[in-house]
Amino acid sequence: MINTRALRAIEAISILLFFLRGMRVLFSMMFGILYDQLFAGTPDIWLPVTLLLIVLAFLAPVLAGDQPTRRWMMLVVFAAALGSIGLSVNDAPLRFASALVTVAAGGLYLAGLLTARRLLVLPSLLLALGLDQVMRALGHTLDVAIETGWLPVQLVWVGLVVFFAMFLAGRSGPGEARTGVFSRRAAAGLGALLFLETSLFGLPNAVAHWADVPYAVTAPVILLLTALPLSPAVRYGIEQYLMATRVRRGALGLVLAGCLVVGYFVSGALALVGLLVGQFVVLAFLVLIVDGRPPMPRSVGSPLAGGMALLLALVFLNGFAFTYPYTLPILRGLGWAVYVAAALVIAWSAYHQRPGGVRRQEVMVGNPWVLSLIIASIVGVGVMAFPRPAAPWPQGAGLRVATYNIHYGFDADWRFNLQAMADLIEANEVDVIALQEVDTGRLTSFAVDNAYFLGRRLGMNVAFLPTIEHLTGIALLYKGPLVATDAALLTSSQEQTGIVHAPLRPGEGLLHAYAIWMGLEDEDTLRQVTEALTFIGASTPATFGGDFNAELGSPVTDAVQAAAFQDPFAQLGIDPAPNTDPAVDPVKRIDYVWLRDLTASQAWVPESSASDHRMVVTEIQLP
């Protein structure tokens, strides 16, 4: 006999996972469009059209009826599943269109679940969140499902989901009583909750950078916390104790806001504890919002559309906190306020909810197979995230040092090319590399930790300096033993930047490696480079790599050369030196690896369009 309850659970988990992935892809593609339209070009009609399409995708639940039929649900499953296929193809326009379809259909499906299969929502959403964490851990924070190599697997997965939907369309099942009661407050709370979960709490790499602790610590623990509410005993404790009264619910909302403030402004163990407590509180609120009893019954579609609109607004505000120089300067340093606002919305929502009581779920954690899979997943994530030693220094007297502006993992056409960048670095046998425009858990770059991914892929240690909202900055990757690094922020009137230093011992002596990213044309870059050179002081021998956003002969490069740094291309008599920007048909040279008291044996700029800049590589002779 076929277990229809298990098939419905697989369908629900899959579509909700596609929905979460679709949102992440949509926000990443949206960033590329806004970047080209607002920061790097002149806006045209495509900008308002894009924004309108995104808003309509998130408002799609308003089309959900009061009593969705099984055939209607089947059609929504078809749309969400088929739309998810394009997410695995590395083409920006196709991904954008596919994400629109997946998000719109996923929102409609969630509305249908909340209306007709309410008992299935909580376990399916929790398992989808957990599975999303596992798939990102498999790819070292890069969701393996957005890589082209995943496409055959996705096709099989979609085929199974579509088949299950067709099979289930003619069969009723548990949990299909018409229980479509969802208040606008509950929907607002769900939207704010999904924002917190998809932009911070459900991203172990983001939590790790907020707290300044290793990713290997946060990855298995957050997955464990995500799975906890699947236990009826845990849900019972949440509903009967934590959420029993309005006073407790309001107090927990303040606790959540406090956890976010601690996680943002503090570092180390205290910040980690605060963020882990925040993750548990968020999931406790999810139990209440999904399983609770709202005071005023309403159809689900319209309130859920409002909640999704709130989610979109929070994502935009959070994005503006990163791009404040080009959008809303007032949001500089106020990313924490967006998260706290989301926490307060959740608290306000939960204050008006009433616990619904623990009931039999369609997916029971007591099932030994489900429990075994959860335990195996937690152990597997812990193993995958466990630190590995970096590759040793190369034999011989030569060392290859490079600089690379990785453009948040994208190329100029907004294809996500982090793997291609890793291949390029590896093919050129780079031992030390300065990286600029590095994202480590930002929604607009698929929530990937660029530095961790590249370090893991290349067998290199990572020194990361967060310059904006904990999750964007510069990095220095190096082989050999782990060393204590230091860094400093530079005075920045526009986008905040800084400099990173690693004292390396690739041979008998000490080599100081520095990485920098300089401001753009509206910045006082001479002041920045002066501060950077003061930070470097008399350290020698030294390499100084980065995107200086200045051509040779400018006051910036003149200051660097006045500090006894030499251009390796000039040392080797390569004139003119290759240009580095843009990656396709470069017209200017703004990326450098400067040398102090070192001699270059080779210097070159590989031809590659993996990023929007080209990498610069120098081979030096160790003293």
N, C-alpha and C positions, 0 to 999 in steps of 0.2 A: 504494500500500500504506500502510495506517495505521500510524503509529509508536506502538505501544502503550507503549514505554518513555517517550516524551514525555508521553503521556496519564497514565501512572502518576505521573510527576514532578509534573505540574500538579495532579493530585488530592492528592498528599502535601503539596505546598507550601501549597495552599489550606486543607486541613484543619488543618495545623499553625499556619498564620496565624490561622485562626478560633479555634483553641485558645488561642493567646497573647492574642488580643483578648478572648476570653471570660474569661480569668483577670483581665485588667485591669478589665473591666466588673464582674465578680463582687466584686472587692476594693473597688471604688468604691461599689457598692450596699451591700455589707456595712458600710462605714464609715457610710453614712447610717442604716442600721438600728441600729447600735451607738450612734451619736450620739443618736438619738431615744430609745433605750431606757435608756442609761446616763447621758448628759450632760444631756439636756434633759427627761427624763420619768421615769416609774416603770416598771421592767422588768415585762413580762408574759410569757405563755406563748410569744409570738412569738419572743422572744430565744433560748431553748434550741432551739426548732424550727428557726430560721434557722441557728444554728451546726451543728446536726445535719445539715441538708441540705447545707451547705457541705462538711463533713467527708466525707459520703457521696459527694459529687461528686468529690472528690480521691482517694477510695479506690476509685473505679470500676474502675481497671485490675485489681483483684484478681479481677474476673469474667472476665477474658480467659482463654481456654483455652490449652492447651499447643500446639495446632495449629489456629489460626484458619483457617476455610475462606474462599474468595473471596466466597461469599455472605454470610458473617458480616461480613467487612470492608465489603461493600457496604452492609449495614444500618447499620453504625456510621458510614459516610460520610453516609448519609441523615440520621441523627440530628444529627451535628455540623453539617452544612451547613444543614439546616432550622432548627436552633437558632440559628445565627448571624444569621438574618434579624431576629429580635427585638432584636438588639444595636443595630440602626440606628434603632430607634423610641425616641423620648425620653419613655419612661414607665417610672418606677422599678420597679413590680411586674413588668411584662412583661420588662424588661431583666434583672431578677434571675432570673426563671424561665428565660429564654433562656440566660443565662450558666451556670446550673446544668447545663442540657442540653448546651451546647457544651463545657464543661469536662469533664463526665463522658464524653461520646462522644469528645472529643479525646484524653483519657487512654487510653481503650480502643483508639483508632486507633493511638496511639503504641506501645502494647503489641503490637498486631498487626504494626506495621512492624518493631519490634525482633525479633519472632519469625519472621516469614515473609519480610520484605523488608529485611533488615538493611542491605544495601548502599545502600538508598535514604534511610536516616535522616539521615546527616550532611549530604549536600548539600541535602536538602529542608529540614532545620531551619535551616541557615545561610541559605538563600534566603528562608525565611519570616521570619527575624529581620531580614534586609536589607530585604525588602519592607515590613515593619512600620515600619522607620525611614523609608523613602521616603514612605509614606502619612501618617506624622505630620509629615514635613517639608512635604508638600503643604498641610497644614492649619495650618502655623506651630506645630507641636508637638501640635495637636489632631488625632487620627486622623480623617481625613475619613470613614471608614466608620461612625463612631458618630453622624454627623449624619443627620437625617431625609432630607435631600436625596440622600443616597447610596443610599437604599432601592431605587430602580429598578435601579441598577447591581448592588447586592447580589443582587437577585432573579435577574438574568441570570446572574451569577457562580455562584450556587447551582444554577441550572438546568443550566448546563454541567457543573459538578462531579458532579451527580447523574446526568446523562446519561453522562458518562465512566465513573462507577462501574458503571452498569448494563452498559455496553458491555464493560468489563474483567472483569466478574464471571465470564464464561464462558471467559476466556482466561488462560492461564498466561503468565508472563513471566520475564525474568532476575531473579535475586535472590530467588526464592521458595523456595529450599531451606530446609528446617526448621533454622534456626540459632538457635533460641531459647535462648541462653545469656546470662544477665545476673545477676550476683551482687548480693547485697544491698548490698555496698559500692559497686558501680558505680551502683546505683539511688540510693543516698544522695548520691553525688557529683553525679549528674545533677540531683537535686532542688535541691541547694545551688547548683549552677551556673545553673540556670534562675532561681533567686532573684536571684543577682547580676546576671544578664543583663537581667532584666525590671525590676529596681528601681534599677539604676545604669548598668552598662556599656553596655547597649543603648539608653540614653536620653541622647542628646547634650546635651539641655538640662540634665539632672541633672549630668552630668559638667562642663558649663560652670559651673554654680553651685558645685559642690564645689571646682573649681580657680580660680574667680573669673576666668574668661576668656570671650571672646565665643562665643556659640552658633555663629556663622558659622565659627569655627575647628573646633569639635568635630564638627559634623554630617557634613561630607564625610569627615573622617579616620576617624571611627568606622565609617562605612559601608564604607570601604576595608578596614579591619582585619577587619570581619565577613566580607568576601568573600575574603580571602586564603587561608583554609584550603580553599577550593574548588579551588585549584591543586594537582594531584598533586605538584608539586615542593615546595610548601610543606609538604604533609602528610608527604612523605618526610623532609624535614628535621626536622619535629616528632617523628616516630616513631623515626627512626634516630639523632638527635643529642640533641634536648632531652629526650625521654622514654625514652632507651635503657636507663637503669639506675634502680634504686630510689633511689640517692643523688641523682641529678639530679631525679627526680620530687619527692622530698621537699624538695630545695632550691628548686625552682620554687614549691612550695606556700608556703614561707616568703617567697619573693619576692612572690607574690600578696598575702599578708597585709601585707607591708611596703608595697606599692604602695597598698593601701587606707588604711593609717595615714597615709602621706605625703599622699595625696589629701584626707584628712579634716582633718588638722591644719595643712597648709601651703597656700599659695595661689600663684597665678601659674604660671610656666613649669615649675617643678619639680613642682608638683602635677599639672599637665597631663601631663607626661611619665610620671609614676608611674601615672596612671589609664589612659593609652593602653597602657603596657606591661602593666598589669593586664588590660585587655581582650584583648590578644593571648594572654596566658598562660591566661586563662579559656577561650578558644577552642581553644588547644592541648590543654588538659585535655579539652575536649569531643571532640576527635579521638580521644584515647586512650580515653575512657570508652565512646564509641559504637563505635569500630572495634577496640578492644582485645580481648584474650583473657582473660577472668576465670579464676581458678584452679579454681573450682567451678561447673560448669554447673547452672543451675536454670531453671525456667520463668520467663517475664518478668513475668507479671501481678502476683504477690504482691510481689516486690521493688520493682517500679515503684510500686505503691501506697504502699509505705513511703517511697520517695523523694518522692512527691507530698505525703505527710503531713509530711515534713520541710520541704518548700517552704512549706506552709501555716503551720507553726509559726514559721518564720523571718519570714514576712510579718507574722504577728501581733506578734512581738517587735519588729520594725521599726516597726510601727504604734504600739505602746505607747511607743516612744521619742519619738514626736511628741505623743502624748496622755498623757504621764506624770502630769500633775496629776490626771487622772481615773481612771487605771488602775494603773500601777506606778511610783510616784515614784522608785524606785531606778534606773529606766532613764533618768533625766534626763541628757542629755549622753553617753549610752552607745550611740548608734546605731552608732558605728564598731565596737563590740564584736560586734554582731550580724553585720556584714559580715565581720569577721575570723573569727568562728566558722564562717561558711559557707565561707570560704577554707580553713580547717583541715580541714573535712569533705571538701572536694574533694581536698586533698593526701593525706589518709588514704585516700580512695577510690583515687586514682591510684597510690599507693604499691603497692597490691596488684594493679594491672593489668599486663598485658604488651602491648606494641605488637602490633597485628594485621597490619601490613604494608599498604602501599598497593596497592589493587586497582582494577580497572576499576569506575567508578561509573556509575550510571544517568543522572546529570546530569554531564556533563563540561564543565569550564570551557573546555576547548579548543575546544568548539563555537563557531564565530565569532558566531552569533546570541546565544548566552548571554553571551559575553564582551563583545559590543557593548552589550547591555542593561545589564550591570553598569557598564561605563565611562560610558554615558549617564546611568545613575542617579546615579552619584557626581558627575558634572558638574552634573546637574540639581539635586541637593540643595545643592551649593555655590552655585549661582545663586539658588535659593529662599531660602537662609539669608543671602545677601550683604546687608550693612547698607544701609538706605535712609535718606536724610535725612528728618528730621521735617518736618511741615507748618510753614509760616511763621506767625509771630504774626498775629493778625487786624489789619486796618486800622482805625484809629480809636482812641479813648481808652478803650474798654471792653474788659474781660477777664473771662472766665467761669471761676470757680474752683469746684471741687466736691469732695465727699467721698463715698465709697461703700464700704460693707462688702460685698464680693462673695461671701462665704460659700464660698470655695474654688471658685467657678464654679457652684454649685448654687442652686436656689431652695428654698423651705421644704419642698417635696414631693420633693426630691432629683432633680429634672430638671436636667440639665446645661445651663445657660443662658448660657454665656459669650458666645455670639454675640448673644443678646438684650441682654445688658448692654452690649456694644459698640454695638449699634444705639441704645440709650437714651442713652449718652454722646454719640454722634455727633449724634443728633436734638436734643440740648440745646446743641450747639455749644460743648462744654466745651474749655477751653484748658489748664487745669492741674487735676489730680485726685489726691487722696489715696485710696489703696486699702488696705483692711484684709482680713485673713484671705486672704492670697494664697499659693497653692501654685505651685511652679515645677518640678515633676517627681516628685510624690508619687504612689505607686500608687493611693492611695485617692481621687484626683481625676483618674483616667484618664491620669496621668503628664503632664498638660498644664502648660506654663509659662504660667500666667494672665497674668503681667505682660508677657511677650514677645508673647503672642498679642494682647492688647489694644493694646500699643504698636504692633505691626505693623499691626493692623487699623485703628487710628485715626490713624496717622502721627504718633506721639508718641515722645519719648525716655523711657527707663525708668531710674529710680533705685530699686533694690531693696535692702532690708535683710533678709538672712536672720536670723531670730531663733531658729528651731528646726531643727536637723539640716540646715543649708544650704538647705533646700528649702521652708520655710514662713516667712512674714514679712509685711512691709508694703512698699508701693511708692508712689512719687510719679511720675506721668506728666505730661509737659509738652511743649508745642510749641516751635518756635524752635530756635536752635542748641544743640548739646550743651554742657553746662557741667559743671565739676567739682563733685560733690556730697559731702556728708559726713553722717554718721549716728552714733548712739550707742545702746547698749542701756541699758534702764532696769532698776533693781533690781526683780526679780520673784521672789516666793516661789512663785507658781503658774506660769502659762504665760508664758514669756519674751516680752518685747515691747521696743519701742524707738521712736526718732524719726528721721526723715529730713529733710534740708534741701537745697534747691536755690536758689542765688542766680541769679535770672533777670533778663534785660534785655528785657522785651517792648516797652519804649518808650525814652525818653531816660534814665530813671533805673533804679535797682536795685530789684527786688522779691524779698523773701525768702519762699519758700514752704516750709512745714513740714507733715509728715504724721505722724500718731501713731495707735497703737491702745492703748487703756488696758485694764488688767486687769479681771477680773470681781469679783464681790462679796466673795470671800475674799482679795482682794489689798489691799495698802496703797497705794491709788490716790492718796492725797494725797502720799505720798512720791514716787510716780512722776511726778505732774504737777509737783511742785516741781523734780525733777531735769530734767524736760523744759523748764521755764521757765528754769532756769539755763543749759541748753544754748542756748536761744534768746537769752538775754541781752537786750541793748538793740537788737537788729536791728530796723530799721524802714525803710520800711513793710513789713508782713509779713502773710501769711495763715497760719492755723494750723487745719488740717482733720483730722478723724478721727472714729473711733468712741470716744467718751470713756466709754461705759458709765456715765454719770452724768446725772441730770436737772438742769435749770436750778434754781439755788438750793442745790445740793449743795456741799460743801467743795471739790470738784474745779473746778466751774464758777466758784465764787467766787474761787478762786485765779487762774484764767485771766483773769477780769475785773479782778482787782486788779493784774495785770501790764499793764494798759492795752489789753487786747483787748476789742473790742466785738462784740456780736451783731448781724449785719446785719438780722435781722428786727426787732429793737428800733429800730435806726436808721430803718427804713422805717415804723415804727408798726404792724407786723403783729402783732396780739395777739388770740388766742394764735397762736404760731408752729406750723406743721404738725408733727405727730408723725412719727417715722421708723421706729419698731420696734413690732411686726413689719411686714413689707411689706404683708401683708393685714390691713386694719382696724387700723392702728397705734394703740397706746394710750399710748406715751411717746416723748419726744424725747431721744435720747442721741447723735445724730450732729450735728456742728456744723462750720461754717466760720467761724472767728473772724477779725476784722480789726483790725489795729493801724495807726493813721494812714492809713486808707483809708476811702472812702465807697462804700457800696453803692447802686447804681441800681435793682437788682432782686434778689429772693431768692425761691426757690420749691423745693418738694419734688415732683418728678414722680410721678404715680401709676404704679407699676410693681411687679409681683411677680416680676421676673426673679431677684432675690436674696431673702434673708430680711430684709433691711433696705431702706429707700428711700434713694435718692440725694438729697443736698442740693446745690443750685446757687446760687451768688451771682455776680452781675455787678458788678464794681467799676470805679470810675473811676480811671485811672492818674494819679498826680501829675505 
